[in-house]
Every structure is written in C-alpha cells, then in structure tokens.
Amino acid sequence: MLRTLTIRDFVIVDAIELEFARGFSVLTGETGAGKSILIDALQLALGGRGDASMVREGAAKADITADFALTDAATGWLEQHEFALEEGGALLRRVIDNAGRSKAYINGIAATAGQLRELGEMLVDIHGQHAHQSLLKSDAQRALLDNQIAMRDPAAAAEAQEVAVAWRAWRALSRQREEYETNAKNVLIERERLEWQVGELDKLAPKAGEWTEITNEHSRLSHAASLIEGAQEALNAISESDLPILSQLSSLNTKLGKLVDVDAELQTVLDCMEPARIQLQEAVYALNSYIDKVELDPDRLREVDARMDALHSAARKYRVTPEELHEEHAAQALKLRQLADASDMEGLKRQEAKAEAAYREVAGRLSKRRAGAAKSLGEQVTNAMQELSMGGGRFEVALNPGEPGAHGLEQVEFLVAGHAGVAPRPLAKVASGGELARISLAISVITSNATTTPTLIFDEVDSGIGGGVAEVVGRLLKRLGQERQVLCVTHLPQVASQANQHFQVAKGTTGEGRTVSRIEVLNNRARVEEVARMLGGIEITETTRKHARELLAS
C-alpha cells in the first residue's frame, strides 16, 4: 500500500506531505483546486512522462517521493534488480529540473524511468477519469479482456506474445511467396544472370591469396637471368675467385690466433672476425641453394602471364580488385543459392503452410482462454450493473470471427442491454453517457478484484453518475477498500461520505501572490462542512449540513 506521498514544487504545489491509511480514502475539492494534480504527481513517481512544464514557476526542480509497503512480488523484483530493501518498503523518487532533465531513484539508488514503471505496476493500479471513453474502442476492449486472462494465469500473457510472433513469421513467408509470384519473370532473369557469372568464376576458380603469390612468381621468373647472374657473382667473390673473401678472412683469423698468444688484447679483434667468417660460409651455402633452384623457364612465365591477365580482366569486369576476386566469387554463389531457395515455389508454399498451422494452433489456444474469460467477465459486469441501477441490464463479451491477425482469430466486442427484454448491442451504439460511466466503473471494480495490486486509484471515474447510483458507487468502493487500499478523486458527496479517510484539496495564494494547492486531512467536523459544500455549493446552510451528517452517519 501507499504509505506517504511527498511533493515539492510540482505545478501549483509548493510542499505537501501526505500519509495514507488502509481502506477507502477520497480526495475532494473545488474544480481546479488540484485534485488530479496529486494523481499526476504519483504517476510521475511511478515512471510516467515528465517535462519542464511540471516544475512550479520560479522553482529549480520538482521532487516527488512515494513510499510503499512491499508485496512479495515487489520484494522479489527489488532483490532481482539489486535494489536495497528499506525497512520493508520501497521508496520511489522522481526529480525533474526546469530544463526538463529527469532523474529516478529506488530506495536511494539511481534507476531508470522504465524500472520505476515496472515496479510501480506491482504496487498501484490507476483508473483514469477518461477510461470509459477508451471502452468504445475495439483494441481497448480486447486489451482489457486479455489483461483479465493474464491476471488469472500469467502464462497466458506469454501465449499472446506467441500469437504475435507466429503471425509475423507466417506473414513474412506469405509476402515472400507473393513477391515471387509477382516478380517471377524478374527473378528468373536475375537467376540466369547469376548462373552465368558464377559459372564463369567457377571456371576461373580464384583462390584466396592467389594474386599475391602469382605476382611474386611472375617477378621471379621475369628476372631469372639477372637473379642467377647476380647470385653467381656474389658466390665467386666470396668463395670461388682467385682470391676469395672467405679464404682471406680464414687466413687472417689463423694469423691473429697465433698472435693472441703473444698479446691477449688481440683476442677482442679475433672474437669479432670469427662470426663474420661463419656468416660468410652460411651465405655461400644459401647462394648455392638459390642458384640450383632458380632457373630460366619461358613456358612457366607465359603461363603465369596468362593467369595474371585472366584474373585482372575478371576483377575489372566485376569492379573489384584482383585480391577481392575470391570473395566476390563466394558472394555471387551465395546469392545464387538464396535465389534458388526463394524461387522454389513449392518449398515456399510448404513453409508458409507450416507457419500458418503453427499460428492457428497457438491462436486457437488463446481463443479458448478468451471464451472462458468473456463468459466470466460478462456475468460479473451484469451482476454489478444491477447494483448500479441498471436492473435487468445485461453485459456480454462477443468474440466475433475475423481475419487472422497479430492479436488472434477474433474481434472482441462489448455488448450491452440497458434493461430487460432488449437484445445486447455494441456498447458504442446504445450506452448513454451515464450508462457508459456506470458500466466502466463496474468493469474497473471487477478487473481490480482480479489483480493482486495492493493500491487502487480511481480518478473521477464516477463522473456522469449521480443520485442514488452515486451512493451505490460509494458502497462498492468502500467494499473494495476492505481488501485493498483504495484512493478516489471524486466530486460526489455520496461517494466521499463512504470514505474511511478524507482529504480536502484547496487552492490558495502565498504572501508573494503565488497560487498554490493545499491539502489537509479532515476531522469529523470538517468532513461535515466539505460534504455540505459538495451538496449545496458555495452557500452552506444548516439544511445541507444536516443532510451531510445523515450521509456520513449512514
């Protein structure tokens, strides 16, 4: 349940801290006093959208904090997301500065607005004052029925998602098949083009890294004579001439080796020259090996020239570099395979039929759930209508077969008969404003019974209702408050008189002439005055006070 709500510098509220009790509480006040502003502030703390216009004029920021007692589900959520537990409660805070920047906190730890919303949905259920208007829309009717199903069986929510996923998979294959049928000629032309190109590249068979290898080989073959001549010249100078370098170095090393015995300081010179002799000997071995390997091969040179020319021409044709030709070949082959798969009409039809069957299976399960929920909801709303002065009235939820879609196989439609002996007709066509408000309230109360949310808020859902019906509405909300915490913004004295706790919202001015909204909890005497005001308007007489006392006493 909601324990406290603290609001600072929000719209026309400067500073308010409210403590809420269990049971049924009401907020009343003159039109424009700021009753719904409190609900807006709470919605902001629960992750609703905010902007700079919500900051009170002249203030730097708006700051809203809501303190809730925890349910088991909310406790599990906090532990899962590693938010600290604060004395068995959850402290949700939202700050918006006058530049529109927003910050959110859960138990003092920075959070996202999305996390506030996710946690808030476990703690509060808000029924807005325009909820009855949304009931006229088919999508809203379907969503309400599906929410009823999900509340009773959380697995059903996943089933509705499965229907949407299966529908998208089926439609994707259907579109693919339709596109092929429409563009069969173009697909055939493209396939023939790719077959010719891939066939040409298959014959060429370019390999990864081939261009680098073949250019190196071409360079070596085309310069073979000069390479052999240069290597032989180096070999002669080192070891095969009349006075080879290697022999001279060996002779010098021998002489120095003898002189080291005379003067040990020459050992340093000898240590430098001996490695040079060894390296020269290694060079001789390498040059001999190289000369044996390199040979003049005009035939191979011509082959390499032809291969380079073929690769270069193909690369220019496909507008890639010779190094990229292998990748281009693989890409064209992949396109051809994909096109071959896509142009397999029979295969496409089999896949489409399989996807349709999968969709109809999961959509059929959802339809069965809806049928059970529709019957139950119809009976419960019908019973509530009798209490709300619509005796003999009947409410039904029709599941009309429709075209398959992302939301299933049927259209959900709310039907109502305002009194006995009349066939139910679509809600949008037969319900007057007052009837629609009463039906909406009945649905709100019934759907609230199905949820485990501990706090229920009704924001002027009783508009369009008056007289004896208003007293019944008050009793319904009071009855609901025996199991949950119920907060209701109302303008009906018959509803306000039923509350366990009564807040009055009033508009005033500060010493600086600024308009502000004030809230106070009313004691018994003040409640009489407020209910009397709601009954009699601006001028309160002893008669209206007497009537107010009677309402409160009842």
Protein Blocks (a to p, Z undefined) as FASTA:
>chain_A
ZZbdcdehihjafbdcddddehjdddeddehilmmmmmmmmmmmnopacdfklpcghiab
dcddddddddfklmmmmmmnopaceehiacddddddfkopacddeehiacdfklmmmmmm
mmpccddfklmmmmmpmklmmmmmmmmmmmmmmmlmmmmmmmmmmmmmmmmmmmmmmmmm
mmmmmmmmmmmmmmmmmmmmmmnopaehklmmmmmmmmmmmmmmmmmmmmmmmmmmmmmm
mbdfklmmmmmmmmmmmmmmmmmmlmmmmmmmmmmmmmmmmmmmmmmmmmmmpccdfklm
mmmmmmmmmmmmmmmmnopafklmmmmmmmmmmmmmmmmmmmmmklmmmmmmmmmmmmmm
mmmmmmmmmmmmmmmmmmmmmmmmmmnopghiacddddddddddfkbjbdcdddddfbgh
iacddfklmmcfklmmmmmmmmmmmmmmmpmbfbdcdehklgoiacjllmmmmmmmmmmm
mmmccddddfbfklmmmpmbdcdddddddfkopacdddddddfklmmmmmmmmmnombcc
fklmmmmmmmmmZZ
